[in-house]
């Protein structure tokens, strides 16, 4: 883990270490473009071929249906079932509160405007498999999609070695009322949902985190099709801001929790004392030894860094430039820092609030913007699955009130047909 002193860094150096661009981005773009083209032109056959190439599985069909899903779901361990039920309830409770009906507004006498929500009809959920199976992501995407009232929810996830899905994803599907899971992973899953194949339906918007290939595929299909995406969510990241009230073993566990996602995950420690940094680095080495995924976590840690700052306020200044996916405030003084936060995907306050709680069960969504996109994007919410449609109605009184304003502005822009659309109505009203 590299160490920087914030006061010694130039503005250009700060921006440089905050970049998440990787050297092989061009190579990844070329590979993803090829995969997307193959799925677009060859449909199901390309998906079968990629399952054999990437997942090492020869599939007989590209999906499993309700009866098989429910049979697999029945094998979930009792303790995992209880934990999943608790997470489901909390996520559902949090997202249910995001549904609000807006009031009608009379902007001037006789002119009434308002806005209503409509669910996106067909959405695609990508649930990563890879080095870690993520049923929590299924809940994070499936619950708001269900609450929004999406008519069709298409779920893609890489096949397991037996050519099926696992009991955890199957149980989530049962909870959510999903009756089909498509056994497709990676960039090819994104392409399949964007273009549609013989088996996989085309959707209007694709959701879900993933590696650089999945992120690249989402960005590519957004620019070449009419399919929207939730956000460019790539490799996971966390920034921990700590002072002397923090516990170094807690910090180390939070950094390692992100590091074990993948070798391209990034973990950043920003601290007000070198003592906290040294103690945390020592704790990381101790805790690494006990991790089954220690090789992955160690590589991620080696590509990460710590920043020494003079104050928590200075630390927040750096954090806002970095714009982390997850921001943990490991300090008793977190309340005073909340107003200073402008760029973050999700924030975890105090020394007893691990990011893992948000990943699984507290209720907030864990599909969040990475790579600095927290400067412009929000995490997934109920709003992500709906559209906002505006309405307006103008009465005779309203047309008389607003008519001249529209006529004058339309004529100023040289759009006389626009003016006439009002004038002809005013004339008919006498």
Secondary structure, 3 states (H helix, E strand, C coil): CEEEEHHHCCHHHHHHHHCCCCCCHHHHHHHHHHHHHHHHHHCHHHHHHHHHHHCCCCCCCCEEEHHHHHHHHCCCCHHHHHHHHHHHHHHHHHHHCCCCCCCCEEEECCEEEEEEEEECCEEEEEECCCCCCCHHHHHHHHHHHHHHCCCEEEEEECCCCCCCCCHHHHHHHHHHCCCEEECCCHHHHHHHHHHCCCCCCCCCEEECCCCHHHHHHHHHHHHHCCCEECCCCCCCEEEEEECCCCCHHHHHHHHHHHHCCCCCCEEEEEECCHHHHHHHHHHHHHHHCCCCCHHHHHHHHHCCEEEECCCHHHHHHHHHHHCEEEEEEECCCHHHHHCCCCCEEEEEECCCCCHHHHHHCCCCCCCCCCCCHHHCCCCCCHHHHEEEEEEEEECHHHHHHHHHHHHHHHHHCCCHHHHHHHHHHHHHCC
